[in-house]
Structures are given as structure tokens and as C-alpha cells.
């Protein structure tokens, strides 16, 4: 079971990974935020100052030479609190595991995760917006090994920064609904290599 435990990396490596992601994400957010709103898109508050997102996706977890792809569901509650900065939101999110990933007798599941973040979203262009989310996540992984009739289980908790890049497309027939797709990358002190692809729906309050 020792081969399944996450190996500790130095903090410089984790910080370097986060800086590399930010060096791509931040310029994208800044450039899209400067775009002019297309005719008919209106102000972001036209849909209301509160939104709810529900998504499902697959995570990628690398532990040593093993790769796992557990399925997760995610729920986000957010708000646009500053009328002067309509593209800046704050949000709370929670994730839960749907299916464990398996490889070579090992099993890994993202049991649960939760955290808070700040969202930077561009003005919509024909209903399409790009966004970057920067936040902190605390999560728990359940790891197990099955060998014949014997079994060994470990539950470990981690915490670290989360960086997300995504797009949201407003539905023309149902303006309060948007389809979203998002890539998430996590930087964790313990050296856990974790990312995820999420697709889902966003519901904006009237």
C-alpha cells in the first residue's frame, strides 16, 4: 500500500506549477474582459446577481506511476456583489465523488471537496463568455488496494490552490440557463498531481 501514498514534493515545485498556470490564465482573463459587449447582450445583472452551477466531470490523479480517473459531481453557488465590477464574482463550491478510478488493483475516489473562489468573467459576446476562477480547495481522497481476500484502505485530506479556465454559453431560448465547460488545476503542498474537466449548466436568478 505504500506505493499508493502520495509522495511529498517541495513547495517550490508546487508554486512553480501554479505560476505557470496563472501566466496563461490571467492574460486571457484580462484580454477578454476588455472586449466590448455585443449588441443585445446587455449587462450581466440582466440575469440577476446570483447564479447556481451544477456539473459533472472526470478528474485526473497521478500517484507515482499510477494514473486514476475518478468521476465527480460539483455544485457552485455564486454572486456578482459589485455593480461597478460586474465581471467579478465570489463563489462557494462543493464536490462529491461519483465513481472511483482503478488501476492495477488500486482504487482511488475523490470523496468530497469544498472551498471558496473569486471569478473573473468577460462580457458576453453573442452569449459566450470566458472566465478564470482562482480559489482554495480542501478535499479528501479515499485510496484502497484489493489483493485476493485482503484489503487495505487509506483516507487522506489535502488542501491547496485551484485555478480554473472555462467558457459559458447562454442559451438563446432560455436566457437564464447557460452551458459551461471548465478545466481545473490544483496546486497542493503534499505533491498531489490533480486536475479535472467539468461540463454542466448554470442557472442565473431572475
C-alpha positions as CSV (number, residue, x, y, z in Angstrom):
1,X,0.0,0.0,0.0
2,X,3.0,2.3,0.4
3,X,3.3,2.6,-3.3
4,X,-0.1,4.3,-3.4
5,X,0.7,7.0,-0.9
6,X,1.2,10.5,-2.4
7,X,4.9,11.5,-2.4
8,X,5.8,14.9,-0.9
9,X,7.2,17.4,-3.4
10,X,9.0,20.6,-2.3
11,X,6.9,23.7,-2.2
12,X,8.9,25.4,-4.9
13,X,7.7,22.8,-7.5
14,X,4.0,23.4,-6.5
15,X,4.4,27.1,-6.6
16,X,6.1,26.9,-10.0
17,X,3.2,24.9,-11.4
18,X,0.7,27.5,-10.1
19,X,2.7,30.4,-11.5
20,X,2.8,28.6,-14.9
21,X,-1.0,28.2,-15.0
22,X,-1.6,31.8,-13.8
23,X,0.8,33.1,-16.5
24,X,-1.6,31.7,-19.1
25,X,-4.9,32.2,-17.3
26,X,-4.5,35.9,-16.2
27,X,-3.7,37.4,-19.6
28,X,-6.6,35.5,-21.1
29,X,-9.0,36.9,-18.5
30,X,-7.6,40.5,-18.9
31,X,-7.8,40.4,-22.7
32,X,-11.4,39.0,-22.8
33,X,-12.5,41.5,-20.1
34,X,-11.6,44.4,-22.4
35,X,-13.8,43.1,-25.2
36,X,-16.9,45.2,-25.9
37,X,-20.3,43.6,-25.2
38,X,-22.0,42.5,-28.5
39,X,-25.4,44.2,-29.3
40,X,-28.2,42.6,-27.4
41,X,-26.1,41.0,-24.7
42,X,-26.8,43.7,-22.1
43,X,-25.4,43.9,-18.6
44,X,-24.5,40.8,-16.6
45,X,-27.1,41.8,-14.0
46,X,-29.8,41.4,-16.6
47,X,-29.9,37.8,-15.4
48,X,-29.7,38.6,-11.7
49,X,-26.9,38.9,-9.2
50,X,-26.9,35.2,-8.1
51,X,-26.1,32.1,-10.0
52,X,-26.0,28.3,-9.4
53,X,-23.9,25.8,-11.3
54,X,-24.2,22.0,-11.4
55,X,-21.7,20.0,-13.3
56,X,-20.2,16.5,-13.7
57,X,-16.8,15.5,-14.9
58,X,-13.6,13.4,-14.7
59,X,-10.6,14.1,-12.6
60,X,-7.1,13.0,-13.3
61,X,-5.0,11.9,-10.3
62,X,-1.4,10.9,-10.7
63,X,0.2,9.0,-7.8
64,X,3.7,7.8,-8.6
65,X,3.5,5.7,-11.8
66,X,-0.3,5.2,-11.4
67,X,-3.0,7.3,-13.1
68,X,-6.6,7.4,-11.9
69,X,-9.7,9.0,-13.5
70,X,-12.5,9.2,-10.9
71,X,-15.8,10.8,-11.8
72,X,-17.1,13.8,-9.7
73,X,-20.1,16.0,-9.4
74,X,-19.8,19.7,-8.5
75,X,-22.1,22.3,-7.2
76,X,-21.3,26.1,-7.1
77,X,-23.2,29.0,-5.6
78,X,-22.0,32.4,-6.7
79,X,-22.9,36.1,-6.8
80,X,-21.8,39.3,-8.6
81,X,-21.6,41.6,-5.5
82,X,-20.1,44.7,-7.0
83,X,-22.2,46.6,-9.6
84,X,-19.1,48.6,-10.6
85,X,-17.3,45.4,-11.4
86,X,-20.0,43.2,-13.0
87,X,-17.5,40.6,-14.2
88,X,-16.1,39.8,-10.8
89,X,-17.9,37.2,-8.7
90,X,-17.4,35.3,-5.5
91,X,-18.5,31.7,-5.0
92,X,-18.6,28.7,-2.7
93,X,-18.4,25.2,-4.2
94,X,-18.6,21.6,-3.1
95,X,-17.7,18.4,-5.0
96,X,-18.6,14.7,-4.3
97,X,-17.3,11.5,-5.9
98,X,-19.5,9.6,-8.3
99,X,-17.2,6.8,-9.4
100,X,-13.7,5.6,-8.3
101,X,-10.7,5.3,-10.6
102,X,-9.0,1.9,-10.8
103,X,-5.6,0.7,-11.9
104,X,-3.5,-2.5,-11.1
105,X,-5.6,-3.4,-8.1
106,X,-5.6,0.0,-6.7
107,X,-8.7,2.2,-6.3
108,X,-9.0,5.9,-5.7
109,X,-12.0,8.1,-5.2
110,X,-12.4,11.9,-4.7
111,X,-14.7,11.5,-1.7
112,X,-15.5,15.2,-1.2
113,X,-14.1,18.7,-1.7
114,X,-15.2,22.2,-0.8
115,X,-13.9,25.7,-1.0
116,X,-14.3,29.4,-2.0
117,X,-13.1,31.3,-5.0
118,X,-13.1,34.5,-7.0
119,X,-14.4,34.5,-10.6
120,X,-13.3,36.9,-13.4
121,X,-15.6,36.7,-16.3
122,X,-15.6,38.6,-19.6
123,X,-18.6,40.4,-21.1
124,X,-20.7,38.1,-23.2
125,X,-20.1,38.0,-27.0
126,X,-23.3,36.6,-28.6
127,X,-24.0,34.9,-25.3
128,X,-20.5,33.4,-25.0
129,X,-18.2,34.4,-22.0
130,X,-14.8,33.3,-21.0
131,X,-13.8,33.1,-17.3
132,X,-11.0,32.4,-14.9
133,X,-11.6,31.2,-11.3
134,X,-9.0,31.5,-8.5
135,X,-9.7,29.8,-5.2
136,X,-8.8,27.4,-2.4
137,X,-9.9,23.8,-2.1
138,X,-9.9,21.3,0.8
139,X,-10.6,17.8,-0.3
140,X,-10.4,14.2,0.7
141,X,-9.2,11.2,-1.3
142,X,-10.1,7.6,-0.4
143,X,-7.5,5.0,-1.5
144,X,-7.7,1.3,-1.4
145,X,-5.9,-1.9,-2.6
146,X,-7.5,-5.2,-3.2
147,X,-5.3,-8.4,-3.3
148,X,-7.4,-11.6,-3.2
149,X,-9.3,-11.6,0.0
150,X,-7.2,-8.9,1.7
151,X,-7.9,-5.2,1.5
152,X,-6.2,-2.0,2.7
153,X,-7.8,1.4,2.9
154,X,-6.4,4.9,3.4
155,X,-8.3,8.3,3.6
156,X,-6.1,11.4,3.3
157,X,-7.0,15.1,3.4
158,X,-5.4,17.8,1.2
159,X,-5.7,21.5,0.6
160,X,-4.4,23.9,-2.0
161,X,-5.0,26.5,-4.7
162,X,-7.4,25.9,-7.5
163,X,-7.2,27.6,-10.9
164,X,-9.9,27.1,-13.5
165,X,-10.3,28.3,-17.1
166,X,-13.7,27.9,-18.8
167,X,-16.4,29.2,-21.1
168,X,-20.1,29.6,-20.6
169,X,-22.7,29.8,-23.5
170,X,-26.0,31.4,-22.7
171,X,-29.0,29.5,-24.2
172,X,-30.9,31.7,-26.6
173,X,-34.3,30.2,-25.9
174,X,-33.8,30.1,-22.1
175,X,-31.6,33.1,-21.2
176,X,-31.4,32.2,-17.6
177,X,-29.6,29.0,-18.5
178,X,-26.0,28.7,-19.7
179,X,-23.9,25.6,-20.7
180,X,-20.4,25.7,-19.3
181,X,-17.2,23.7,-19.8
182,X,-14.2,24.1,-17.5
183,X,-10.7,22.9,-16.9
184,X,-9.4,22.8,-13.3
185,X,-5.9,22.5,-12.0
186,X,-5.0,22.1,-8.3
187,X,-1.7,23.0,-6.6
188,X,-1.3,21.1,-3.4
189,X,1.6,21.2,-0.9
190,X,1.6,17.5,-0.5
191,X,2.6,17.0,-4.1
192,X,-0.7,15.6,-5.4
193,X,-1.0,16.0,-9.2
194,X,-4.7,16.6,-9.8
195,X,-6.8,18.2,-12.5
196,X,-10.3,17.9,-13.8
197,X,-12.6,18.5,-16.8
198,X,-16.1,19.7,-15.9
199,X,-19.2,20.2,-18.0
200,X,-22.5,21.5,-16.7
201,X,-25.3,24.1,-16.5
202,X,-25.5,27.5,-14.9
203,X,-28.8,28.9,-13.7
204,X,-29.0,32.7,-13.1
205,X,-31.5,34.1,-10.6
206,X,-34.1,36.5,-12.2
